[in-house]
Amino acid sequence: MLGGISKRGDGYIRKLLVHGARAVVRMRSRKSADPMPWLDGLLERKHRNAATVALAHKNARVVWALLNTGKVFEKGAAQVQMA
């Protein structure tokens, strides 16, 4: 199930997260774009706007986790290996 971004929080931060996700989704059409299997699969199944909000929601969860743990973001650190 796709999650949404609650309107209970800061509207400006929510707007920034959605605009950033919108830019990422728009750049997926370029040939030089890095592979993002999660987002590419989501874009095949859902409308572009729903995938954009889902990506913004995912980014918000990552930011929240980083702020609460004090850890530094490492790309690919939490990816699950599929057998």
N, CA, C and O atoms as a Maestro MAE file, in Angstrom:
{
 s_m_m2io_version
 :::
 2.0.0
}

f_m_ct {
 s_m_title
 :::
 protein
 m_atom[332] {
  # First column is atom index #
  i_m_mmod_type
  r_m_x_coord
  r_m_y_coord
  r_m_z_coord
  i_m_residue_number
  s_m_chain_name
  s_m_pdb_residue_name
  s_m_pdb_atom_name
  i_m_atomic_number
  :::
  1 25 0.833 -1.177 0.000 1 A "MET " " N  " 7
  2 3 0.000 0.000 0.000 1 A "MET " " CA " 6
  3 2 0.878 1.241 0.000 1 A "MET " " C  " 6
  4 15 1.862 1.308 0.736 1 A "MET " " O  " 8
  5 25 0.531 2.211 -0.813 2 A "LEU " " N  " 7
  6 3 1.277 3.448 -0.860 2 A "LEU " " CA " 6
  7 2 0.881 4.341 0.296 2 A "LEU " " C  " 6
  8 15 -0.303 4.504 0.591 2 A "LEU " " O  " 8
  9 25 1.876 4.918 0.948 3 A "GLY " " N  " 7
  10 3 1.582 5.837 2.034 3 A "GLY " " CA " 6
  11 2 1.529 7.262 1.529 3 A "GLY " " C  " 6
  12 15 2.087 7.582 0.480 3 A "GLY " " O  " 8
  13 25 0.867 8.103 2.267 4 A "GLY " " N  " 7
  14 3 0.776 9.510 1.912 4 A "GLY " " CA " 6
  15 2 1.585 10.339 2.881 4 A "GLY " " C  " 6
  16 15 2.175 9.826 3.831 4 A "GLY " " O  " 8
  17 25 1.599 11.611 2.623 5 A "ILE " " N  " 7
  18 3 2.289 12.528 3.523 5 A "ILE " " CA " 6
  19 2 1.207 13.283 4.286 5 A "ILE " " C  " 6
  20 15 0.372 13.957 3.683 5 A "ILE " " O  " 8
  21 25 1.223 13.171 5.598 6 A "SER " " N  " 7
  22 3 0.204 13.794 6.428 6 A "SER " " CA " 6
  23 2 0.266 15.314 6.312 6 A "SER " " C  " 6
  24 15 1.341 15.888 6.139 6 A "SER " " O  " 8
  25 25 -0.879 15.952 6.408 7 A "LYS " " N  " 7
  26 3 -0.939 17.409 6.373 7 A "LYS " " CA " 6
  27 2 -0.814 17.998 7.773 7 A "LYS " " C  " 6
  28 15 -0.985 19.202 7.958 7 A "LYS " " O  " 8
  29 25 -0.517 17.155 8.757 8 A "ARG " " N  " 7
  30 3 -0.382 17.636 10.128 8 A "ARG " " CA " 6
  31 2 0.939 18.350 10.356 8 A "ARG " " C  " 6
  32 15 1.050 19.154 11.281 8 A "ARG " " O  " 8
  33 25 1.932 18.076 9.540 9 A "GLY " " N  " 7
  34 3 3.255 18.645 9.748 9 A "GLY " " CA " 6
  35 2 3.440 19.984 9.050 9 A "GLY " " C  " 6
  36 15 2.473 20.656 8.689 9 A "GLY " " O  " 8
  37 25 4.679 20.348 8.872 10 A "ASP " " N  " 7
  38 3 5.054 21.613 8.245 10 A "ASP " " CA " 6
  39 2 4.771 21.549 6.750 10 A "ASP " " C  " 6
  40 15 5.336 20.711 6.047 10 A "ASP " " O  " 8
  41 25 3.913 22.417 6.268 11 A "GLY " " N  " 7
  42 3 3.539 22.437 4.859 11 A "GLY " " CA " 6
  43 2 4.697 22.760 3.942 11 A "GLY " " C  " 6
  44 15 4.775 22.230 2.833 11 A "GLY " " O  " 8
  45 25 5.606 23.627 4.388 12 A "TYR " " N  " 7
  46 3 6.742 24.004 3.558 12 A "TYR " " CA " 6
  47 2 7.690 22.826 3.353 12 A "TYR " " C  " 6
  48 15 8.167 22.599 2.241 12 A "TYR " " O  " 8
  49 25 7.963 22.086 4.409 13 A "ILE " " N  " 7
  50 3 8.844 20.919 4.289 13 A "ILE " " CA " 6
  51 2 8.194 19.862 3.406 13 A "ILE " " C  " 6
  52 15 8.861 19.234 2.584 13 A "ILE " " O  " 8
  53 25 6.875 19.667 3.582 14 A "ARG " " N  " 7
  54 3 6.151 18.721 2.740 14 A "ARG " " CA " 6
  55 2 6.244 19.130 1.274 14 A "ARG " " C  " 6
  56 15 6.429 18.281 0.402 14 A "ARG " " O  " 8
  57 25 6.114 20.435 1.000 15 A "LYS " " N  " 7
  58 3 6.206 20.925 -0.368 15 A "LYS " " CA " 6
  59 2 7.598 20.682 -0.942 15 A "LYS " " C  " 6
  60 15 7.730 20.298 -2.105 15 A "LYS " " O  " 8
  61 25 8.628 20.900 -0.145 16 A "LEU " " N  " 7
  62 3 9.995 20.652 -0.605 16 A "LEU " " CA " 6
  63 2 10.231 19.177 -0.905 16 A "LEU " " C  " 6
  64 15 10.890 18.841 -1.890 16 A "LEU " " O  " 8
  65 25 9.701 18.302 -0.068 17 A "LEU " " N  " 7
  66 3 9.858 16.865 -0.296 17 A "LEU " " CA " 6
  67 2 9.164 16.438 -1.586 17 A "LEU " " C  " 6
  68 15 9.712 15.641 -2.347 17 A "LEU " " O  " 8
  69 25 7.969 16.957 -1.837 18 A "VAL " " N  " 7
  70 3 7.235 16.591 -3.055 18 A "VAL " " CA " 6
  71 2 7.933 17.160 -4.287 18 A "VAL " " C  " 6
  72 15 8.034 16.475 -5.304 18 A "VAL " " O  " 8
  73 25 8.413 18.397 -4.216 19 A "HIS " " N  " 7
  74 3 9.114 18.974 -5.364 19 A "HIS " " CA " 6
  75 2 10.400 18.211 -5.674 19 A "HIS " " C  " 6
  76 15 10.733 17.999 -6.840 19 A "HIS " " O  " 8
  77 25 11.119 17.801 -4.637 20 A "GLY " " N  " 7
  78 3 12.321 17.009 -4.856 20 A "GLY " " CA " 6
  79 2 11.999 15.657 -5.480 20 A "GLY " " C  " 6
  80 15 12.699 15.202 -6.386 20 A "GLY " " O  " 8
  81 25 10.952 15.023 -5.000 21 A "ALA " " N  " 7
  82 3 10.541 13.736 -5.568 21 A "ALA " " CA " 6
  83 2 10.073 13.913 -7.007 21 A "ALA " " C  " 6
  84 15 10.338 13.064 -7.858 21 A "ALA " " O  " 8
  85 25 9.382 15.011 -7.279 22 A "ARG " " N  " 7
  86 3 8.918 15.277 -8.643 22 A "ARG " " CA " 6
  87 2 10.103 15.425 -9.600 22 A "ARG " " C  " 6
  88 15 10.041 14.965 -10.740 22 A "ARG " " O  " 8
  89 25 11.167 16.058 -9.146 23 A "ALA " " N  " 7
  90 3 12.358 16.209 -9.983 23 A "ALA " " CA " 6
  91 2 13.013 14.858 -10.267 23 A "ALA " " C  " 6
  92 15 13.477 14.607 -11.379 23 A "ALA " " O  " 8
  93 25 13.046 13.987 -9.247 24 A "VAL " " N  " 7
  94 3 13.631 12.660 -9.438 24 A "VAL " " CA " 6
  95 2 12.800 11.853 -10.435 24 A "VAL " " C  " 6
  96 15 13.351 11.204 -11.324 24 A "VAL " " O  " 8
  97 25 11.480 11.892 -10.288 25 A "VAL " " N  " 7
  98 3 10.602 11.147 -11.186 25 A "VAL " " CA " 6
  99 2 10.746 11.666 -12.612 25 A "VAL " " C  " 6
  100 15 10.771 10.880 -13.559 25 A "VAL " " O  " 8
  101 25 10.839 12.976 -12.770 26 A "ARG " " N  " 7
  102 3 10.988 13.554 -14.107 26 A "ARG " " CA " 6
  103 2 12.305 13.125 -14.763 26 A "ARG " " C  " 6
  104 15 12.350 12.920 -15.976 26 A "ARG " " O  " 8
  105 25 13.360 12.992 -13.986 27 A "MET " " N  " 7
  106 3 14.666 12.632 -14.540 27 A "MET " " CA " 6
  107 2 14.776 11.140 -14.862 27 A "MET " " C  " 6
  108 15 15.754 10.721 -15.481 27 A "MET " " O  " 8
  109 25 13.794 10.331 -14.455 28 A "ARG " " N  " 7
  110 3 13.838 8.892 -14.755 28 A "ARG " " CA " 6
  111 2 13.798 8.627 -16.246 28 A "ARG " " C  " 6
  112 15 14.219 7.555 -16.681 28 A "ARG " " O  " 8
  113 25 13.304 9.570 -17.052 29 A "SER " " N  " 7
  114 3 13.202 9.353 -18.495 29 A "SER " " CA " 6
  115 2 14.548 9.500 -19.202 29 A "SER " " C  " 6
  116 15 14.680 9.114 -20.363 29 A "SER " " O  " 8
  117 25 15.531 10.044 -18.526 30 A "ARG " " N  " 7
  118 3 16.851 10.209 -19.157 30 A "ARG " " CA " 6
  119 2 17.596 8.878 -19.194 30 A "ARG " " C  " 6
  120 15 17.490 8.059 -18.281 30 A "ARG " " O  " 8
  121 25 18.340 8.688 -20.257 31 A "LYS " " N  " 7
  122 3 19.082 7.432 -20.409 31 A "LYS " " CA " 6
  123 2 20.227 7.318 -19.413 31 A "LYS " " C  " 6
  124 15 20.621 6.212 -19.043 31 A "LYS " " O  " 8
  125 25 20.763 8.452 -18.979 32 A "SER " " N  " 7
  126 3 21.905 8.424 -18.070 32 A "SER " " CA " 6
  127 2 21.494 8.314 -16.603 32 A "SER " " C  " 6
  128 15 22.349 8.377 -15.720 32 A "SER " " O  " 8
  129 25 20.198 8.150 -16.330 33 A "ALA " " N  " 7
  130 3 19.716 8.071 -14.955 33 A "ALA " " CA " 6
  131 2 20.190 6.772 -14.295 33 A "ALA " " C  " 6
  132 15 20.196 5.709 -14.917 33 A "ALA " " O  " 8
  133 25 20.584 6.880 -13.035 34 A "ASP " " N  " 7
  134 3 20.982 5.696 -12.272 34 A "ASP " " CA " 6
  135 2 19.769 4.791 -12.075 34 A "ASP " " C  " 6
  136 15 18.651 5.289 -11.941 34 A "ASP " " O  " 8
  137 25 19.965 3.486 -12.054 35 A "PRO " " N  " 7
  138 3 18.826 2.578 -11.851 35 A "PRO " " CA " 6
  139 2 18.258 2.714 -10.438 35 A "PRO " " C  " 6
  140 15 18.999 2.755 -9.456 35 A "PRO " " O  " 8
  141 25 16.949 2.782 -10.358 36 A "MET " " N  " 7
  142 3 16.234 2.825 -9.083 36 A "MET " " CA " 6
  143 2 15.104 1.807 -9.177 36 A "MET " " C  " 6
  144 15 13.970 2.173 -9.486 36 A "MET " " O  " 8
  145 25 15.397 0.531 -8.915 37 A "PRO " " N  " 7
  146 3 14.401 -0.528 -9.123 37 A "PRO " " CA " 6
  147 2 13.088 -0.293 -8.387 37 A "PRO " " C  " 6
  148 15 12.021 -0.570 -8.934 37 A "PRO " " O  " 8
  149 25 13.146 0.211 -7.159 38 A "TRP " " N  " 7
  150 3 11.926 0.442 -6.401 38 A "TRP " " CA " 6
  151 2 11.031 1.463 -7.101 38 A "TRP " " C  " 6
  152 15 9.832 1.239 -7.268 38 A "TRP " " O  " 8
  153 25 11.619 2.569 -7.503 39 A "LEU " " N  " 7
  154 3 10.842 3.629 -8.155 39 A "LEU " " CA " 6
  155 2 10.409 3.217 -9.557 39 A "LEU " " C  " 6
  156 15 9.283 3.503 -9.965 39 A "LEU " " O  " 8
  157 25 11.278 2.559 -10.286 40 A "ASP " " N  " 7
  158 3 10.912 2.133 -11.646 40 A "ASP " " CA " 6
  159 2 9.736 1.153 -11.616 40 A "ASP " " C  " 6
  160 15 8.828 1.246 -12.441 40 A "ASP " " O  " 8
  161 25 9.755 0.224 -10.676 41 A "GLY " " N  " 7
  162 3 8.648 -0.718 -10.547 41 A "GLY " " CA " 6
  163 2 7.360 -0.027 -10.134 41 A "GLY " " C  " 6
  164 15 6.276 -0.375 -10.601 41 A "GLY " " O  " 8
  165 25 7.491 0.949 -9.260 42 A "LEU " " N  " 7
  166 3 6.320 1.694 -8.814 42 A "LEU " " CA " 6
  167 2 5.716 2.504 -9.960 42 A "LEU " " C  " 6
  168 15 4.495 2.586 -10.092 42 A "LEU " " O  " 8
  169 25 6.571 3.097 -10.784 43 A "LEU " " N  " 7
  170 3 6.080 3.882 -11.918 43 A "LEU " " CA " 6
  171 2 5.379 3.006 -12.954 43 A "LEU " " C  " 6
  172 15 4.509 3.486 -13.681 43 A "LEU " " O  " 8
  173 25 5.747 1.733 -13.030 44 A "GLU " " N  " 7
  174 3 5.065 0.820 -13.946 44 A "GLU " " CA " 6
  175 2 3.664 0.470 -13.444 44 A "GLU " " C  " 6
  176 15 2.756 0.221 -14.237 44 A "GLU " " O  " 8
  177 25 3.497 0.455 -12.107 45 A "ARG " " N  " 7
  178 3 2.223 0.031 -11.527 45 A "ARG " " CA " 6
  179 2 1.273 1.174 -11.205 45 A "ARG " " C  " 6
  180 15 0.056 0.997 -11.257 45 A "ARG " " O  " 8
  181 25 1.806 2.335 -10.876 46 A "LYS " " N  " 7
  182 3 0.979 3.439 -10.375 46 A "LYS " " CA " 6
  183 2 1.130 4.668 -11.255 46 A "LYS " " C  " 6
  184 15 2.057 4.772 -12.058 46 A "LYS " " O  " 8
  185 25 0.200 5.593 -11.084 47 A "HIS " " N  " 7
  186 3 0.260 6.867 -11.786 47 A "HIS " " CA " 6
  187 2 1.480 7.651 -11.304 47 A "HIS " " C  " 6
  188 15 1.927 7.491 -10.168 47 A "HIS " " O  " 8
  189 25 2.005 8.491 -12.174 48 A "ARG " " N  " 7
  190 3 3.216 9.255 -11.868 48 A "ARG " " CA " 6
  191 2 3.057 10.090 -10.594 48 A "ARG " " C  " 6
  192 15 3.987 10.170 -9.792 48 A "ARG " " O  " 8
  193 25 1.893 10.712 -10.400 49 A "ASN " " N  " 7
  194 3 1.693 11.547 -9.210 49 A "ASN " " CA " 6
  195 2 1.672 10.713 -7.932 49 A "ASN " " C  " 6
  196 15 2.201 11.144 -6.908 49 A "ASN " " O  " 8
  197 25 1.076 9.538 -7.978 50 A "ALA " " N  " 7
  198 3 1.063 8.660 -6.808 50 A "ALA " " CA " 6
  199 2 2.475 8.180 -6.484 50 A "ALA " " C  " 6
  200 15 2.852 8.103 -5.315 50 A "ALA " " O  " 8
  201 25 3.247 7.862 -7.504 51 A "ALA " " N  " 7
  202 3 4.635 7.435 -7.292 51 A "ALA " " CA " 6
  203 2 5.473 8.581 -6.729 51 A "ALA " " C  " 6
  204 15 6.364 8.357 -5.910 51 A "ALA " " O  " 8
  205 25 5.188 9.798 -7.165 52 A "THR " " N  " 7
  206 3 5.915 10.968 -6.664 52 A "THR " " CA " 6
  207 2 5.676 11.160 -5.176 52 A "THR " " C  " 6
  208 15 6.622 11.383 -4.421 52 A "THR " " O  " 8
  209 25 4.424 11.075 -4.746 53 A "VAL " " N  " 7
  210 3 4.105 11.243 -3.326 53 A "VAL " " CA " 6
  211 2 4.673 10.086 -2.515 53 A "VAL " " C  " 6
  212 15 5.117 10.285 -1.384 53 A "VAL " " O  " 8
  213 25 4.666 8.879 -3.074 54 A "ALA " " N  " 7
  214 3 5.243 7.736 -2.372 54 A "ALA " " CA " 6
  215 2 6.754 7.920 -2.174 54 A "ALA " " C  " 6
  216 15 7.287 7.582 -1.117 54 A "ALA " " O  " 8
  217 25 7.435 8.451 -3.183 55 A "LEU " " N  " 7
  218 3 8.871 8.710 -3.056 55 A "LEU " " CA " 6
  219 2 9.128 9.807 -2.026 55 A "LEU " " C  " 6
  220 15 10.066 9.703 -1.235 55 A "LEU " " O  " 8
  221 25 8.312 10.847 -2.025 56 A "ALA " " N  " 7
  222 3 8.455 11.917 -1.027 56 A "ALA " " CA " 6
  223 2 8.239 11.358 0.377 56 A "ALA " " C  " 6
  224 15 8.947 11.728 1.313 56 A "ALA " " O  " 8
  225 25 7.260 10.467 0.519 57 A "HIS " " N  " 7
  226 3 6.984 9.847 1.812 57 A "HIS " " CA " 6
  227 2 8.160 8.984 2.259 57 A "HIS " " C  " 6
  228 15 8.538 8.994 3.430 57 A "HIS " " O  " 8
  229 25 8.729 8.245 1.325 58 A "LYS " " N  " 7
  230 3 9.885 7.409 1.644 58 A "LYS " " CA " 6
  231 2 11.071 8.278 2.074 58 A "LYS " " C  " 6
  232 15 11.769 7.950 3.034 58 A "LYS " " O  " 8
  233 25 11.293 9.377 1.368 59 A "ASN " " N  " 7
  234 3 12.380 10.286 1.732 59 A "ASN " " CA " 6
  235 2 12.148 10.898 3.106 59 A "ASN " " C  " 6
  236 15 13.092 11.068 3.878 59 A "ASN " " O  " 8
  237 25 10.891 11.233 3.419 60 A "ALA " " N  " 7
  238 3 10.569 11.791 4.736 60 A "ALA " " CA " 6
  239 2 10.873 10.780 5.838 60 A "ALA " " C  " 6
  240 15 11.386 11.151 6.893 60 A "ALA " " O  " 8
  241 25 10.559 9.509 5.600 61 A "ARG " " N  " 7
  242 3 10.853 8.473 6.599 61 A "ARG " " CA " 6
  243 2 12.360 8.316 6.800 61 A "ARG " " C  " 6
  244 15 12.819 8.124 7.926 61 A "ARG " " O  " 8
  245 25 13.128 8.398 5.716 62 A "VAL " " N  " 7
  246 3 14.589 8.290 5.818 62 A "VAL " " CA " 6
  247 2 15.147 9.464 6.610 62 A "VAL " " C  " 6
  248 15 15.987 9.275 7.490 62 A "VAL " " O  " 8
  249 25 14.690 10.670 6.308 63 A "VAL " " N  " 7
  250 3 15.159 11.864 7.023 63 A "VAL " " CA " 6
  251 2 14.813 11.759 8.502 63 A "VAL " " C  " 6
  252 15 15.641 12.055 9.363 63 A "VAL " " O  " 8
  253 25 13.577 11.334 8.796 64 A "TRP " " N  " 7
  254 3 13.161 11.193 10.187 64 A "TRP " " CA " 6
  255 2 14.057 10.195 10.925 64 A "TRP " " C  " 6
  256 15 14.477 10.451 12.053 64 A "TRP " " O  " 8
  257 25 14.344 9.070 10.294 65 A "ALA " " N  " 7
  258 3 15.179 8.045 10.929 65 A "ALA " " CA " 6
  259 2 16.604 8.566 11.159 65 A "ALA " " C  " 6
  260 15 17.201 8.309 12.204 65 A "ALA " " O  " 8
  261 25 17.135 9.287 10.193 66 A "LEU " " N  " 7
  262 3 18.488 9.829 10.348 66 A "LEU " " CA " 6
  263 2 18.551 10.855 11.470 66 A "LEU " " C  " 6
  264 15 19.507 10.876 12.245 66 A "LEU " " O  " 8
  265 25 17.534 11.705 11.558 67 A "LEU " " N  " 7
  266 3 17.526 12.712 12.611 67 A "LEU " " CA " 6
  267 2 17.375 12.086 13.989 67 A "LEU " " C  " 6
  268 15 17.962 12.572 14.955 67 A "LEU " " O  " 8
  269 25 16.601 11.022 14.094 68 A "ASN " " N  " 7
  270 3 16.380 10.392 15.401 68 A "ASN " " CA " 6
  271 2 17.541 9.525 15.848 68 A "ASN " " C  " 6
  272 15 17.763 9.374 17.050 68 A "ASN " " O  " 8
  273 25 18.287 8.950 14.915 69 A "THR " " N  " 7
  274 3 19.396 8.088 15.307 69 A "THR " " CA " 6
  275 2 20.730 8.812 15.331 69 A "THR " " C  " 6
  276 15 21.669 8.363 15.988 69 A "THR " " O  " 8
  277 25 20.822 9.941 14.612 70 A "GLY " " N  " 7
  278 3 22.072 10.674 14.544 70 A "GLY " " CA " 6
  279 2 23.079 10.053 13.600 70 A "GLY " " C  " 6
  280 15 24.243 10.454 13.579 70 A "GLY " " O  " 8
  281 25 22.642 9.075 12.814 71 A "LYS " " N  " 7
  282 3 23.540 8.427 11.864 71 A "LYS " " CA " 6
  283 2 23.692 9.264 10.602 71 A "LYS " " C  " 6
  284 15 22.926 10.197 10.360 71 A "LYS " " O  " 8
  285 25 24.689 8.914 9.809 72 A "VAL " " N  " 7
  286 3 24.952 9.575 8.537 72 A "VAL " " CA " 6
  287 2 24.405 8.690 7.423 72 A "VAL " " C  " 6
  288 15 24.534 7.467 7.474 72 A "VAL " " O  " 8
  289 25 23.799 9.307 6.425 73 A "PHE " " N  " 7
  290 3 23.208 8.557 5.319 73 A "PHE " " CA " 6
  291 2 24.292 7.877 4.501 73 A "PHE " " C  " 6
  292 15 25.286 8.500 4.125 73 A "PHE " " O  " 8
  293 25 24.093 6.593 4.228 74 A "GLU " " N  " 7
  294 3 24.983 5.826 3.354 74 A "GLU " " CA " 6
  295 2 24.131 5.188 2.270 74 A "GLU " " C  " 6
  296 15 23.255 4.374 2.563 74 A "GLU " " O  " 8
  297 25 24.381 5.551 1.028 75 A "LYS " " N  " 7
  298 3 23.580 5.046 -0.062 75 A "LYS " " CA " 6
  299 2 23.734 3.523 -0.163 75 A "LYS " " C  " 6
  300 15 24.848 3.000 -0.200 75 A "LYS " " O  " 8
  301 25 22.599 2.830 -0.206 76 A "GLY " " N  " 7
  302 3 22.603 1.384 -0.367 76 A "GLY " " CA " 6
  303 2 22.872 0.599 0.893 76 A "GLY " " C  " 6
  304 15 22.968 -0.627 0.836 76 A "GLY " " O  " 8
  305 25 22.999 1.262 2.037 77 A "ALA " " N  " 7
  306 3 23.315 0.548 3.282 77 A "ALA " " CA " 6
  307 2 22.183 -0.344 3.735 77 A "ALA " " C  " 6
  308 15 22.431 -1.371 4.366 77 A "ALA " " O  " 8
  309 25 20.947 0.014 3.435 78 A "ALA " " N  " 7
  310 3 19.797 -0.735 3.937 78 A "ALA " " CA " 6
  311 2 19.134 -1.576 2.860 78 A "ALA " " C  " 6
  312 15 18.033 -2.081 3.077 78 A "ALA " " O  " 8
  313 25 19.762 -1.742 1.715 79 A "GLN " " N  " 7
  314 3 19.158 -2.530 0.654 79 A "GLN " " CA " 6
  315 2 19.186 -4.003 1.015 79 A "GLN " " C  " 6
  316 15 20.185 -4.518 1.516 79 A "GLN " " O  " 8
  317 25 18.081 -4.665 0.756 80 A "VAL " " N  " 7
  318 3 17.944 -6.092 1.056 80 A "VAL " " CA " 6
  319 2 18.452 -6.889 -0.130 80 A "VAL " " C  " 6
  320 15 18.115 -6.591 -1.276 80 A "VAL " " O  " 8
  321 25 19.260 -7.897 0.142 81 A "GLN " " N  " 7
  322 3 19.767 -8.767 -0.916 81 A "GLN " " CA " 6
  323 2 18.742 -9.814 -1.247 81 A "GLN " " C  " 6
  324 15 18.324 -10.570 -0.370 81 A "GLN " " O  " 8
  325 25 18.323 -9.876 -2.510 82 A "MET " " N  " 7
  326 3 17.350 -10.882 -2.949 82 A "MET " " CA " 6
  327 2 18.090 -12.102 -3.471 82 A "MET " " C  " 6
  328 15 19.050 -11.979 -4.231 82 A "MET " " O  " 8
  329 25 17.647 -13.261 -3.065 83 A "ALA " " N  " 7
  330 3 18.311 -14.492 -3.512 83 A "ALA " " CA " 6
  331 2 17.585 -15.119 -4.650 83 A "ALA " " C  " 6
  332 15 18.006 -16.162 -5.150 83 A "ALA " " O  " 8
  :::
 }
 m_bond[331] {
  # First column is bond index #
  i_m_from
  i_m_to
  i_m_order
  :::
  1 1 2 1
  2 2 3 1
  3 3 4 2
  4 3 5 1
  5 5 6 1
  6 6 7 1
  7 7 8 2
  8 7 9 1
  9 9 10 1
  10 10 11 1
  11 11 12 2
  12 11 13 1
  13 13 14 1
  14 14 15 1
  15 15 16 2
  16 15 17 1
  17 17 18 1
  18 18 19 1
  19 19 20 2
  20 19 21 1
  21 21 22 1
  22 22 23 1
  23 23 24 2
  24 23 25 1
  25 25 26 1
  26 26 27 1
  27 27 28 2
  28 27 29 1
  29 29 30 1
  30 30 31 1
  31 31 32 2
  32 31 33 1
  33 33 34 1
  34 34 35 1
  35 35 36 2
  36 35 37 1
  37 37 38 1
  38 38 39 1
  39 39 40 2
  40 39 41 1
  41 41 42 1
  42 42 43 1
  43 43 44 2
  44 43 45 1
  45 45 46 1
  46 46 47 1
  47 47 48 2
  48 47 49 1
  49 49 50 1
  50 50 51 1
  51 51 52 2
  52 51 53 1
  53 53 54 1
  54 54 55 1
  55 55 56 2
  56 55 57 1
  57 57 58 1
  58 58 59 1
  59 59 60 2
  60 59 61 1
  61 61 62 1
  62 62 63 1
  63 63 64 2
  64 63 65 1
  65 65 66 1
  66 66 67 1
  67 67 68 2
  68 67 69 1
  69 69 70 1
  70 70 71 1
  71 71 72 2
  72 71 73 1
  73 73 74 1
  74 74 75 1
  75 75 76 2
  76 75 77 1
  77 77 78 1
  78 78 79 1
  79 79 80 2
  80 79 81 1
  81 81 82 1
  82 82 83 1
  83 83 84 2
  84 83 85 1
  85 85 86 1
  86 86 87 1
  87 87 88 2
  88 87 89 1
  89 89 90 1
  90 90 91 1
  91 91 92 2
  92 91 93 1
  93 93 94 1
  94 94 95 1
  95 95 96 2
  96 95 97 1
  97 97 98 1
  98 98 99 1
  99 99 100 2
  100 99 101 1
  101 101 102 1
  102 102 103 1
  103 103 104 2
  104 103 105 1
  105 105 106 1
  106 106 107 1
  107 107 108 2
  108 107 109 1
  109 109 110 1
  110 110 111 1
  111 111 112 2
  112 111 113 1
  113 113 114 1
  114 114 115 1
  115 115 116 2
  116 115 117 1
  117 117 118 1
  118 118 119 1
  119 119 120 2
  120 119 121 1
  121 121 122 1
  122 122 123 1
  123 123 124 2
  124 123 125 1
  125 125 126 1
  126 126 127 1
  127 127 128 2
  128 127 129 1
  129 129 130 1
  130 130 131 1
  131 131 132 2
  132 131 133 1
  133 133 134 1
  134 134 135 1
  135 135 136 2
  136 135 137 1
  137 137 138 1
  138 138 139 1
  139 139 140 2
  140 139 141 1
  141 141 142 1
  142 142 143 1
  143 143 144 2
  144 143 145 1
  145 145 146 1
  146 146 147 1
  147 147 148 2
  148 147 149 1
  149 149 150 1
  150 150 151 1
  151 151 152 2
  152 151 153 1
  153 153 154 1
  154 154 155 1
  155 155 156 2
  156 155 157 1
  157 157 158 1
  158 158 159 1
  159 159 160 2
  160 159 161 1
  161 161 162 1
  162 162 163 1
  163 163 164 2
  164 163 165 1
  165 165 166 1
  166 166 167 1
  167 167 168 2
  168 167 169 1
  169 169 170 1
  170 170 171 1
  171 171 172 2
  172 171 173 1
  173 173 174 1
  174 174 175 1
  175 175 176 2
  176 175 177 1
  177 177 178 1
  178 178 179 1
  179 179 180 2
  180 179 181 1
  181 181 182 1
  182 182 183 1
  183 183 184 2
  184 183 185 1
  185 185 186 1
  186 186 187 1
  187 187 188 2
  188 187 189 1
  189 189 190 1
  190 190 191 1
  191 191 192 2
  192 191 193 1
  193 193 194 1
  194 194 195 1
  195 195 196 2
  196 195 197 1
  197 197 198 1
  198 198 199 1
  199 199 200 2
  200 199 201 1
  201 201 202 1
  202 202 203 1
  203 203 204 2
  204 203 205 1
  205 205 206 1
  206 206 207 1
  207 207 208 2
  208 207 209 1
  209 209 210 1
  210 210 211 1
  211 211 212 2
  212 211 213 1
  213 213 214 1
  214 214 215 1
  215 215 216 2
  216 215 217 1
  217 217 218 1
  218 218 219 1
  219 219 220 2
  220 219 221 1
  221 221 222 1
  222 222 223 1
  223 223 224 2
  224 223 225 1
  225 225 226 1
  226 226 227 1
  227 227 228 2
  228 227 229 1
  229 229 230 1
  230 230 231 1
  231 231 232 2
  232 231 233 1
  233 233 234 1
  234 234 235 1
  235 235 236 2
  236 235 237 1
  237 237 238 1
  238 238 239 1
  239 239 240 2
  240 239 241 1
  241 241 242 1
  242 242 243 1
  243 243 244 2
  244 243 245 1
  245 245 246 1
  246 246 247 1
  247 247 248 2
  248 247 249 1
  249 249 250 1
  250 250 251 1
  251 251 252 2
  252 251 253 1
  253 253 254 1
  254 254 255 1
  255 255 256 2
  256 255 257 1
  257 257 258 1
  258 258 259 1
  259 259 260 2
  260 259 261 1
  261 261 262 1
  262 262 263 1
  263 263 264 2
  264 263 265 1
  265 265 266 1
  266 266 267 1
  267 267 268 2
  268 267 269 1
  269 269 270 1
  270 270 271 1
  271 271 272 2
  272 271 273 1
  273 273 274 1
  274 274 275 1
  275 275 276 2
  276 275 277 1
  277 277 278 1
  278 278 279 1
  279 279 280 2
  280 279 281 1
  281 281 282 1
  282 282 283 1
  283 283 284 2
  284 283 285 1
  285 285 286 1
  286 286 287 1
  287 287 288 2
  288 287 289 1
  289 289 290 1
  290 290 291 1
  291 291 292 2
  292 291 293 1
  293 293 294 1
  294 294 295 1
  295 295 296 2
  296 295 297 1
  297 297 298 1
  298 298 299 1
  299 299 300 2
  300 299 301 1
  301 301 302 1
  302 302 303 1
  303 303 304 2
  304 303 305 1
  305 305 306 1
  306 306 307 1
  307 307 308 2
  308 307 309 1
  309 309 310 1
  310 310 311 1
  311 311 312 2
  312 311 313 1
  313 313 314 1
  314 314 315 1
  315 315 316 2
  316 315 317 1
  317 317 318 1
  318 318 319 1
  319 319 320 2
  320 319 321 1
  321 321 322 1
  322 322 323 1
  323 323 324 2
  324 323 325 1
  325 325 326 1
  326 326 327 1
  327 327 328 2
  328 327 329 1
  329 329 330 1
  330 330 331 1
  331 331 332 2
  :::
 }
}
